[in-house]
Every structure is written in C-alpha cells, then in structure tokens.
C-alpha cells in the first residue's frame, strides 16, 4: 500500500464528503477509492468513517488521524515546493474571494500589487456577497467580515470595523440630528436588502436592541444606497468602509455613534493551517499587511462630531 497516496485519498474523502467526489479529485475510480480506504482502515486497525447509503462522517479516530495526515502531507508539499521554487519566488495558481464592495475598493488593488510583485503567481479574484464554502468551491484564501462560523477554516483577524448610521449634511440641516436610534423610526431611511431588514441593530448600556425603519428607497446593493444618502435621500446604516470615502469628503456625516453595535472583525481565512503552498503563505502575509494599512485610515476610526 502506498501510504502517502492512501493518506491523500483519506484527506480528500474527508474534505469532499464522499468517495465519488474524492475519486474525481484524484482522477481515480470509485472502486479504487473504496479499496484504498479499506486497506488504510485495515492497516490502522480502526474505522475512519461511519458510512451509510446517504452520508459519510468521520469517526473520532478519523478526526484525529486527519489532523496528522495534514501535518505529514503539508510537510511533504513544503519540501517539494522548496525544491521547485526558483530563487524562492512563489509560483502557481491562487483563487481568492471577498465581499463585492470591499473587494472592489481594497482587495482587488492589493491582489494587483501582489501579482506585480510576484509575476509567477496567477491570481483569480471572485467577489460575492454571500458566505462562500472555500473547500467546495476550490478557493485558497478569503477575506471575510464578521465572525467566522465555519470551524474547518483558519481565520487571522487583522482589524475591526464599525456599523455606522450616516446622512448628508443637507439632510441633517433640514431634519435635525437624531438624539436616539428610536428617532429613526419616524425618519426616512434608505435601506438595502439584507437579513436584518427592516430592523437596524444598536447597542446601549451593554445591551443590543433593534429599531424598525422605513423609507421610500430600497436597494439590493450597498453602493447605490450610499449614493442615495449622499444625495440627501435619508439616513442609511452601512459597514464603515462602505461610507468611508464620502465621510472623508464630508459628503456624509456619522450620527448616533454612541449607540453603534460591537465592531466586526475583518479576517483572512483559509482551509487548514498546515497544508499551504508557499504562494498561499506569501499571499496571506501580503494581504494581512495590506489590510493593516487600511485599518490605519478613517475606515476604522471615528469621524468628527456631527453638526447639523
């Protein structure tokens, strides 16, 4: 039995969730994959998966063995890449994902600078406003905003950003500054479709509460909603980076800062800490450095006090 290939087969079965998918990834046949797994379990003397006609799941022994397989295969891959890299320069393919607007504003320029610095790496950036399954969709690195729910991923938090309420100076001169989030319930609010609409979340005295909001404008994307607020259409609630350029240009003013909900982390995420090609490791450090520079701008700081 080729132990390394058997360990690779086992890892792919665990990652893909089925023997059929693992066989496809390894360019093998389903019967060959079944035989490899049976031989590995017989060699180890333990059952690695609980299998039914509908699903396959790791046993406790399988989970422990999977961690060790990642260590071993990661070390083998690192050794091979250290010989193959010319002059220590990373090369190969990278697939990256990020939220649409944040990706357009910050991640895409960072990726462009990365390939200019490392021309041997081919990068593909995919922007989605949904939680992407990195393993299922073949993505190497993601930039995420918010808490990480998938425990199979590694997350390195770089900084935190705020959720802010903004309005144009002209709108505030006409309608006045809100003193409490409850004032928004009777104000015109520009909304964009999301899981919390039509409720906006705030924080006061250690407790979270929501306020129902309404208005005559609603979008399915943040960018036109921000533009509508700049035009004086009403109040808007956004992640701070979405409104940051207009706040810096004094076209928008932040209000109700003392009631903002807890900050949300911006993280670089990737599958598995120990099975990373050199190009992925270099890119992760590159993106962390790029995001750290972003955190030192108005993106993560409070604006000047609002004045009507």
N, C-alpha and C positions, 0 to 999 in steps of 0.2 A: 504493500500500500504506500502510495506517495503521500506522506504525512502533510506536507505543505499544501498540496492540492486539495487534500481532504479537509484541511482547516479552512482553506479558501471557500470550498463548497459549503461547509457548515456556516461560515460567516455570511455568505450570500443568501442561503436559505433563511437565516435569521433576519437579515436586512430586507429581503424581498417579500417574506411572509408566505412563500410557497416553494415547493420543489420545482414546479414548472417554470416559474419566473427565474429562479436561480439557475436552472439549466439553460435558459435563454441567455442570461448574462454571461455564463461561462462557455457559451457555444457548445453545449453538450446535449445529450439526450436525457429525457426523464428517467428511463430505466437505469442509465449510467449514474445519474444523481442519486437514485434510490439505493443502488448498490454501494456507492461511496459512503453515504450516510450510515447504512447498515454496518459496513466494515469498520467505520470510525467508532460507532457505538460499541461494537463487539470488542474492538481493541481497548477502548477505555473502560469497558465493563459497566457503563451507566447509560441510561436513556437520556438523550439530549433534548428531545422534543416529545410533547404529548400530541398525538395526531388523531384526528377524526376525519370523516369524509368531507367536512366543511371547513376545517381550520387547522392550523398548526401553531403551537405555542411552546416557547422554551420552558424546560423544567428548571428547578433551582440549580441543578448541576450544569445545565446548559448555559444559564446566565453567567455563572462563574467561569466556565470554560470559554465563553465568548470573549470576556474581558482579556483572558490570557492570549487567545488567538489574535486579538487586535494588537497586543503588545508585540508578539512574535512577528506577525506579518508586517507590522509597521516598521520594525527594526530591519527586516529583510528589504523592504521597499526603500527605506532611507539609505541602506548600504548600496543598493543598486543605483539609486539616483546620484549618490555622491560620486560614483564612478562615471556615470553617463553625462553629468553636467559639465559643460565646457567652461573652465575657468570659474566654476562655482556659480554661474549665472543660471537662474531658473528658466525653464522652458516647458512647453506643453500647453494644454488647454485648461481654461478656468471658466466656470459658469457661475454667475453672481446674481443675486436678486435683492431688491429693495422696494420700499413703497414708492408709488409713482412720483409724487411731487418732491419728496425728499430725495429720491433717486435722481430726478432731473436737476435739482438745484445743487446737490452736493456729491452724490455717489458717482454719477456719470463723469464729472470733471476729474474726480480722483482716479477713476479707472483709466481715463485717457492719459493722465500723467503717469500712471503705473506702466502702461504698455510703452510709453515713450522712454521710460527708464529701463524697462526690461522687454526689448522687442522680440525676444524668443518666446514670450508667453502670448497666446491668443485668448482674448477675453470676450465673453458674451454676457451682456448685462440684460436681465429680464426684470421689468418693472411691473409690479402687481399690487393692488390694494386689497390683498387677501393674504391669509396665512398660507404660505407655500410649504408643502412637505418636501424638504430638501432631498431626502433619500429617494422618495418615489419619483421625483421629477429630475433627478440627476444633477442637482445643484451643489456646488462645492462650498460656497460661502454666502451667507445672507446678512443683510443689515436690518435689524428689527427695532421697532419702537414699542415699548411696553413690556410687561412681564412675560417671561418665557414659560410656556405651558408644556412643551414637548421635552420630557426628561431624557430623551435619547440624544439630545443635542448639547453641545458645549456652548456656553454664552460668556463672552467677555464684555461686561458693561463698561462703556467709555465715559459717558456723562448722562445727565438727566435733563429733560426739557419740560416745559410747563404747558398747561392748557389754559388759554387766556381768552378773555372777552374783550372785544375791540369795537370801536366805532370811529367814524370820521370826525374831525374837529367841527365841521359844519353841522353834522347831525347832533353833536353834543351841545353846540351853541343853541340850536333850535329846541331841543328836547330836555336838556339838562343832564347832569351826571346822576346815574343811579347810586343810591346810598346802600342798597342791599340787593342781593340777587332776586328777591321777591318782586322788586320793581320791574324786572324784565317781563313778568307775566302780563303786564299791561302795555308793553312796548312792542314795536315792530322788530322782529328778529329774522335775520337771514339764516336759513338752515340749509345743510346739505345732508342727504340721506345717509343714515348710519344706524347702528344697532340701538343707540340710546335715544334717537329722535322720537317724539318731540320734547324730550326732557333733557335739561342741562344739569350737570352734576357740580356741586360746590362743597366746600369744607368750612366748618365753623366750630370753634371750641372743641376740636378733636373728633367731630362727628361729620359724616357725609350726609348731604341731603340733595334733593333734586327740585328743580323748578320747571313747571310746564311753560313752554314758549310757543309762540305762533307768529306768523307773518305772511306777507303776500309774495314771498320769493323763496323757492326751494330748488336746490341743485343736487345732482348725483356725484359732484366732484367738488373738492375744496377750492380749487383755483378760481373758478368763476364766482363762487360765494365770497371769497376775499375781495375780488374786484368789485362786487356789488356793494360791499361795505365801504370800500374806498370811495365809491360814487355817492355815498350818503344814504343808502337804502335802509340801514338799520344796524342793530347790534349783531355781532357774529361771535361764535365760540370756535376757536381753532387751536391746533397744536402750535406752539410758539413759532416754529420755523416757517409755518405756512404764512404767517402775517409779518414775520420779522423784517423783510425788505421795506415794507410800507410803514412800519413803525419807525424804522431808521430814517426814512424820508419824511417823517411827520405827517404822512397821509392818513395814518391810523393812530389811535390813542388807546392804550390798555386801560381798562377800568376794573373795579372790584377785585384788585389784586390780593387783598387780604382774605378773600373767600376762595382762592384758587384751590382745586383739588391737589393731592400729592403729585409730585413730579413723576414723570415716566422715564425709565431708562432707555438709552439708545445703546444697542449691543451689536457686536459682531458675533454671528452664530455659525456653527459648522458641525457636521457629524463627526463624533469620535475624536478624542484628543490625541490618540496615538497612531492613527493611520492617515497621516497627512504628507503629501508630496512636498518637496522643497518649495515649489511655486506657490502652494497654498499657504505654507507657513510665512513666506515672504509677503504675500498679499495681505494676510491677516494683520501683520505688524504695520504694513503700509496704511491700511485702512484705519487702524486704531490711531495712528499718528495724524492722519487727515481729519478724523472726527474730533480728536483732541484740539486741533486748531479751530475747528468750528465752534467748539464749546467755549472758546475764549472770546467770542463775538456776542452781540446783543441777542443771539439765538437763545442763550441760556441765562441772560441777566435781566434784571428788572428795568423797565423803561422809566423815564422821568414821570413824576406825578402828573396825572391827567388834569387838564384845566379846560373848562368849558369855553 
